Amino acid sequence: MDNKNRKNITIGLKVMIVKKEDQRTGKLTEGIVKDILTKSFNHPHGIKVRLEDGTVGRVKEIK
């Protein structure tokens, strides 16, 4: 699935995100989507989400 399209991201989905501070290293964080923060239908760097633990980042992989 394409991580750049909002329609592919749903609440409760397990994803790998990159946090703002990890963008240079590319370190990924795994979690469950709690909120979808990107309002547009797509975004070139991935859809921004908030995970259940409160972490915010852009979706890089869908598990």
C-alpha positions as CSV (number, residue, x, y, z in Angstrom):
1,M,0.0,0.0,0.0
2,D,1.0,3.6,-0.7
3,N,2.0,5.5,2.5
4,K,1.6,8.8,0.6
5,N,-2.2,8.5,0.2
6,R,-4.4,9.3,3.1
7,K,-7.1,6.8,2.0
8,N,-4.6,3.9,2.8
9,I,-4.1,5.0,6.4
10,T,-6.8,4.1,8.9
11,I,-7.0,4.4,12.7
12,G,-5.9,1.2,14.3
13,L,-3.4,0.3,11.5
14,K,0.1,-0.9,12.5
15,V,2.7,1.4,10.8
16,M,6.3,2.4,10.8
17,I,6.9,6.2,11.1
18,V,9.8,8.5,11.0
19,K,9.8,11.2,13.7
20,K,10.9,14.8,12.9
21,E,14.1,14.4,14.9
22,D,14.9,11.0,13.2
23,Q,14.5,12.3,9.6
24,R,18.3,12.6,9.1
25,T,19.1,9.1,10.3
26,G,15.9,7.5,8.9
27,K,15.3,5.6,12.2
28,L,11.7,4.2,12.1
29,T,9.3,3.8,15.1
30,E,6.6,1.2,15.1
31,G,3.1,1.8,16.5
32,I,-0.7,1.9,16.0
33,V,-2.3,4.9,14.4
34,K,-4.5,6.9,16.8
35,D,-5.1,10.1,14.8
36,I,-4.4,11.1,11.2
37,L,-3.0,14.6,11.2
38,T,-2.5,15.3,7.5
39,K,-5.7,17.0,6.0
40,S,-4.8,16.7,2.3
41,F,-5.5,13.5,0.3
42,N,-1.8,12.9,-0.2
43,H,1.6,14.1,0.8
44,P,5.0,13.6,-0.9
45,H,6.8,12.7,2.3
46,G,4.1,10.5,3.8
47,I,0.9,11.0,5.8
48,K,1.5,12.6,9.3
49,V,-0.1,10.6,12.1
50,R,-0.1,10.4,15.9
51,L,0.4,6.9,17.4
52,E,-1.4,5.5,20.4
53,D,1.7,6.4,22.6
54,G,1.5,10.0,21.5
55,T,4.4,9.9,19.1
56,V,4.0,12.0,15.9
57,G,5.6,11.3,12.6
58,R,5.2,10.5,8.9
59,V,4.2,7.0,7.8
60,K,7.0,5.3,5.9
61,E,5.7,1.7,6.0
62,I,2.4,0.0,6.5
63,K,2.7,-3.3,8.3
